[in-house]
Amino acid sequence: MEKLRILVTGGAGFVGHHVVEHLLKNTDWEIIILDNLNYAGNLNRLTDIDIWEEEKQRVKFIWHDLKAPVSEITVDMIAELDYIWHFAAESHVDHSLQDSIPFVLSNVLGTAHLLEFIKKHQSNLKKYIQFSTDEVYGPAPEGVFFKEWDRLKPSNPYAATKAGGDLLSFSFAHAFKLPILVVRSMNIFGERQHPEKFIPKTVRAILSNEKVILHGKNEQEVASRCWIHARNVADALMFLTEKGMPEEIYNVVGEEKSVLDLANIIAQVIRGEDLKPEETEFIDFHRARSGHDRRYALDGEKLAQMNWRPRLSLEDSFRKMVEWMIRPENRKWLLYRDS
């Protein structure tokens, strides 16, 4: 019996490589990675996985930038697939505020090129997951958790282009009867995250006895997000690959914490106590970034009713991740810069 085959776009990225690790550890599938290795993609993430040497023969890497159509040569290299998980995207909100065009090209046009590839060349595809973000709904007022079919109101070009890719996916699912569903998640954390992100930056600041920068006005008015470890996201995708229905949206939900809460957990792991007030600096949301929202939040009841919940708690997985990050052999991931 032939093994199942999955295409993971953006598989050298932060979330993508965690998904590849999960697939290597929990399936015998053949994995094809499609990635253009931009500043956020790094093949060293894959080679750093503990079972890489043992399982790497199951992985095929193909360089391709989805801003261009999938060529016939690349079609032949990919061959027939059972599943596609689409992560490849421009995802840095600040960069989207500086120049929206790369985000339109990657997140909208890139998704369109992938969908055309599916329509023309993957007639036996069993499931396609369009991976999206909580930011497409815009800011969530206190006490509000957006459900899957709530209105979209993105606050920045990144979120708008992700919403565009989602809508394109739905149109292809409906018009061509393709097995496409959309998964929206929230702030994902884990090992080997790009050092420009909040968690690695905060770890570096505390290790260096520098001030920790937090979006907010003060301790009471500070940015809040729902957080989830990448391994929980990968587990949810495995679940939805089996049980998810086409033309549906599924929220993969973590636990809500403010950025100050997480900074204090990092400080507790590194030195055994919370940050002192003089060790933090607050930067007002809109003064720091016009497209920055104080709070995002999703409702996870739909997946809960399907009997899926995150296996790893936020507190435990977050502490273990910080402990991993500060080990001498892993500190390179705090300092890494793309050339």
C-alpha positions, -999 to +999 in steps of 0.1 A: +000+000+000+014+034-010+020+059+017-001+091+019+016+122+004+012+157+018+024+191+005+033+216+031+039+251+017+061+273+038+075+242+055+108+259+063+090+286+082+084+288+119+049+272+120+056+251+089+087+233+103+068+225+135+041+209+114+067+189+095+082+177+128+047+166+139+041+147+107+075+130+110+068+119+145+032+109+141+027+096+106+045+076+079+035+100+052+057+113+025+062+151+029+068+175+001+079+210+013+073+240-011+092+271+001+109+302-014+132+306+016+126+343+021+138+360+052+114+339+074+123+305+059+153+286+071+162+250+063+183+248+094+150+247+114+144+213+098+178+199+103+176+209+140+147+186+145+158+157+168+146+130+145+156+146+112+185+123+104+164+093+111+134+104+090+147+129+064+143+104+036+106+109+038+109+147+030+114+162-004+122+199-006+112+219-037+121+256-041+092+276-055+079+311-050+041+310-053+040+346-066+046+328-099+024+300-113+035+264-105+055+253-136+050+220-154+084+209-141+074+216-105+040+199-111+059+168-121+082+170-091+052+174-067+033+145-084-001+133-070-010+144-035-035+133-008-033+165+013-021+201+011-016+223+041-010+259+030+012+280+053+034+300+029+027+337+035+041+370+043+031+375+079+049+405+094+023+432+102+049+460+105+063+452+070+028+452+056+023+487+069+054+498+052+046+481+019+015+461+012+023+449-023+045+419-013+016+407+010-009+410-018+014+391-041+022+363-016-010+359+003-036+366-024-019+359-057+002+331-042-029+314-029-046+318-063-016+301-080-018+273-055-056+269-060-051+269-098-025+241-094-050+221-074-078+227-099-057+216-128-035+189-114-049+174-082-082+158-091-078+131-063-069+155-035-086+145-002-082+177+018-067+212+014-063+234+045-059+271+041-041+283+072-053+317+084-052+341+113-074+356+140-064+390+127-089+388+098-117+396+123-100+427+136-098+438+172-120+420+197-136+441+225-132+428+261-153+397+266-158+391+229-145+359+212-151+357+175-169+327+161-160+312+127-186+330+106-184+364+123-178+394+100-143+401+087-128+436+096-090+434+092-071+463+106-038+461+086-028+450+051-014+416+063-047+406+078-066+419+048-045+398+024-050+367+046-088+373+044-084+376+006-067+343+004-095+327+026-122+341+004-105+328-028-102+294-012-139+293-005-147+304-040-127+275-054-143+251-030-177+261-041-171+266-078-150+235-084-162+212-056-127+211-041-121+197-006-110+230+009-115+243+045-100+272+064-083+270+098-078+302+118-054+303+147-039+329+169-005+339+183+016+307+179+047+302+199+074+275+199+110+267+195+131+283+166+108+313+162+123+342+142+142+365+166+122+396+155+091+382+173+079+393+208+089+361+227+125+358+215+130+396+218+118+394+254+140+365+262+170+384+248+162+415+268+159+397+301+191+377+295+209+410+287+193+430+316+177+453+291+142+469+294+113+447+281+092+466+255+055+460+258+026+473+237+002+491+260-002+522+282+004+506+316+001+473+334-037+476+333-040+486+296-017+462+278-020+441+247-037+408+251-036+378+228-046+341+228-015+319+226-010+284+215+020+261+210+028+251+174+025+214+184-011+220+194-018+236+161-002+207+142-023+183+162-055+202+153-046+201+117-042+163+118-076+161+135-092+183+108-075+165+080-096+135+090-127+151+103-130+187+089-156+194+063-151+214+030-163+250+029-161+252+067-140+274+090-124+261+122-109+282+149-079+266+167-079+284+200-053+288+228-054+306+261-056+343+267-027+361+283-014+397+282+021+403+269+030+414+304+018+380+318+041+362+293+071+385+300+067+377+336+067+339+329+099+343+309+115+363+338+104+336+363+120+308+342+153+328+336+158+343+371+130+331+394+109+363+398+086+387+379+098+418+362+101+449+383+082+480+370+114+498+361+124+469+339+095+474+315+087+501+290+052+506+276+046+518+241+010+529+232-006+507+206-013+532+178+017+554+185+038+523+180+019+509+150-012+523+134-025+488+125-018+473+159-049+462+178-050+458+216-068+424+217-076+395+193-097+365+205-114+335+189-141+312+201-131+275+202-164+259+209-168+244+174-137+222+177-144+215+213-178+201+203-159+178+179-139+166+209-106+183+200-088+204+226-051+214+229-031+186+245-005+210+259-014+236+284-001+272+278+018+275+311+036+241+308+044+243+271+055+280+274+078+273+303+094+243+286+099+264+255+117+291+274+139+266+291+148+251+257+155+286+243+180+296+270+201+264+268+236+273+254+232+250+224+199+267+214+207+303+219+217+306+183+180+308+175+178+340+196+205+356+176+200+343+141+198+369+113+189+361+077+216+372+053 
